[in-house]
Amino acid sequence: MDNKIPRIMDGVGPFFFEGNKIGIIMVHGGGGGTCADLKPLAEDLNRNGGYTISIPLLPGFGTKPEDLKEITIEEWKSASEKELHKLMINCDRIIAGGHSMGGLLTLILASHYSFDGIFTISTPAGFQSFLIYLVPFFNIFLKYYKVNSEQFKKDTKGKWVGYDKIPLNIGLKVKKLLKEMKKSLNMINCPILLFQGRLDTVIKKNSMDYIFSKVASNTKKKIWLEHNSHPILNSPDHSQIVSEIHNFISKICP
């Protein structure tokens, strides 16, 4: 990337919700969306529990697809840690959470930091489509693939904000994160809450079960979202997700 400050698209974030001494960092996914995917969840958690919530905008997202092509996973991890350290200044208890790729980053973070608890939503241990494993081949001929952004906007009544296309090499970056995440699981011992949509056709069906079985946490819970596919924005199980996370935090941070 060049040294110019990239223009940030309207509505993509980052978002910060002032609250009490319980801080939550929430990391968005990598499918072309942005912090906007997690904003409704953060708003309701802030309203219901009074939590202080930060949703950082990962480098390469919310500007232009060409920026995302050049970003490394180290930059994503560094940006997440930077926001985490800022949250730690004013909060006594810290919860980390993430959706999809953001869940991978959350689990990796949790292997290095002593969180009070973590939660992940739609986080992969692998993918149902074999196409992601052919990315090195396709990357020779194609640099970007189209995102069905208009349909996403329609399905979410205009709440979805993101790219019309994303670089194909993001698949290689997610594969690296997957590998690192799997190596990190046995180092995670804080309470953990896992969600997976019963209708998710993106990640492997055993993803949540795999993560659940590998973490060293004594306190752990997994929840199948019966009406949910992969996206989190406008989830049909939104109220359940809010309630379960709020109850989870209430128990570990009384």
N, C-alpha and C positions, 0 to 999 in steps of 0.2 A: 504493500500500500504506500501511497505517497504521503508527504507530510501535511497535506491540506486536510483540514477538518471536514469530514464528509457530512453532507446534508442529511439530517435524520427525517424520515418520513413522518407525517402527522399521525399521531395515535399509537405509535409503536412502543412507547416507553422511553427510558426506564420509568418505573412507578415506585413511589414510596408512600406508605401510609403510617402516619404518626400514631403511636399507641403507648402501651404500658412497657414494663421491663422484660416482657417475653418477646424476643425478636425472632422473626421467621424470614429466612432467605429462600426465595422460590426461583428456580432456574427453568427457563422455557426450553422448548424442544428445538430441533434442527430442520424441520420439514418446510422451511420457508416462512413460517409464522414468526411471531415476536412476543414481547411481554404482554401484548393485548390478549393472548390466549389464556393467560393466568389472571388477568385483572379482575374478572367477576368473582373468582374464587378468593382472591386477596381481599376484595371489598367486603365480602360476606364474613370472612374470618375476622377481619378488623372490626366489623360491626358487632358480631356475636361474642367475640372473645376479648376485644380491645387490644389485640396484639399489634406490635410494631412490625410492619412487613415491607421488605425490599424485594423488588423484582428487577435485577440488573438486565440491561440489554447487552447480550453477548456481542463481541466484536464481529463485524461482518454482516450483521443482521440489521434491518431497518434503514439501510442506506441505499445500496445498489448491489445486484448480484455479483458484479465484478469484484467487489470488496470481499465477499464471502469466499470467492475462489482462492484468494491469497492467504486467508487466515489459517493459523495452525491451532491444534488442540491445546497447545501450551498457552496460547493467548486466551482461549476460553477459560481454562483453569485459573490463570492469573487474574482475569477480570472477576471471576466468581470469588476468589480469595480476597481480592481488594475490597469488594462490597461487604464480604463477611466481616472483615476487620473493622470496617466503619460501623457495622451493626453492633459489634461487640463493645464498642466504646460506651454506648448508652443502654445496653440491655444486659441483664444479669443471667438470663437463660436464653439459649439459642436452639432453635429448631431449623433444620434444613429440609427442603423438599424440592422435587423436580418432576417435570412431565417428559416422558419419552427420552430423548437424548439428554435433557436436563436431569433426568433421573440417574443416568449414567454418571454425570458430573457430580451429582449429589452423593452417590455411593462412593466415588473416588475421594471426595472431600472428607467423607465420614471416616475414611481409613487413616486420615491424618489429623483430624480435629476431634476433641471430646465434646460432641454435641449432646444436648439433653435428649434429643430424639430426632428421627428423620422419617420422612414419608416419600414414597415414589408412586407415580401414576403412569400406567402404560409404558413401563420401562422394559426394554428388550434384554433378553439373554441370547437372542438370535432373531432372525427374520424368517417369515413364512415364504417369501419369494426368494428364489435362487438368484434373481437378477442382480442383487447387491454384490454377490460374489463374482459377478462378471464385469464389475465396474472397471478394473484395470484394462480389460479388452475394449469396452465401449468408449473409454476415455480417450482412446487413440483417435476415434472418429467424431465423437460428440463431446462438447464441453459443458452443455447445459441441458436440462430436461424441463419440460413445461410443468408448471404447477396449475392446478385447476382453481385459480384464485377467484374467478367470478362465481363459481359454484360455492366455494367456501364463504364468500361474502353473502351470497343469497341464503345459504343455510343458516347463517348466524345473524341475519338481519343487519348486515353491515358492520358487525363487530370485529370480524377477522381483518387483520392488516398484515400484509406481507408481500413477498415477491411473486411475480408472474412466472419466474423461472429460477432454478437454483443450479449451481455448478455440480456436475456429475461427481467431481472428486470429493464431495461431502460424504459420499458412501465410504471412501477409504478412511476418512477421518473418524467416522462413526465406528468402523471396524476396529480401529486402533483404540478408541475409547472402550469398546466392548471387551477387548483383550485385557486392558488395564483394569477395568471394573471387576472382571472375574478373578484377577489376582488379588484384588483388594478386599473381597467379601469376608475372608476369614479374619480380617483385622477390624471388622466392624462389630462393636459390642454394645452400642447404645440401643435403647428401645426403637423399634422400627415398625412402621405401618405401610403395607403394600396394597395397591389397588391394580386390578386389571379388568378390562372390559371383556365380557363374555363374547361379544361380537367383533372383537379386534381381529382383523385380517392382515395386520401389518407385522406384528411381532409373533414369535413362536408361542404356541399355546401353553407351553410349560415354563414361560419366562418367570412369572411370579413365583411358581413353585420352586424353581431352580434357585432364585435369589434367597427365598425363605430358607431353603435347606442349607445354604452355604454360609450365611452370616453367623457370627458367633454370639449374637444377641440372645440374652435369656428372655427378654420381653419382646415378642414379635407377633404380629397379627397380619393375616392376609384376607382381603375382601374381594370377591368377585362382584363386579358391577354388571348386573344382569341385562341392562338395556344399552350399555355403552359400547361403542366401537373404539377406535384409537384416539380421536380428538378429545380434548378436554373442554374447549370452548363450546358453550351451549349444550353441555352434556345432559342427557335425559336423567342422569343419576346425580346431578349437581348437588341437590339438597342432601343426599346421603353422604357425598364426599365431604361437604362442609361439616355435617354433624359428626361424622366419624373422626375427622381431624381434630375438631374442637374437643371431643370427648377424650381422644388420645392425649392431647396436650394438657387437658385438665387433670388427668391422672398422673402424668409424669412431672407436671409443674403445679402442684397444689397450692 
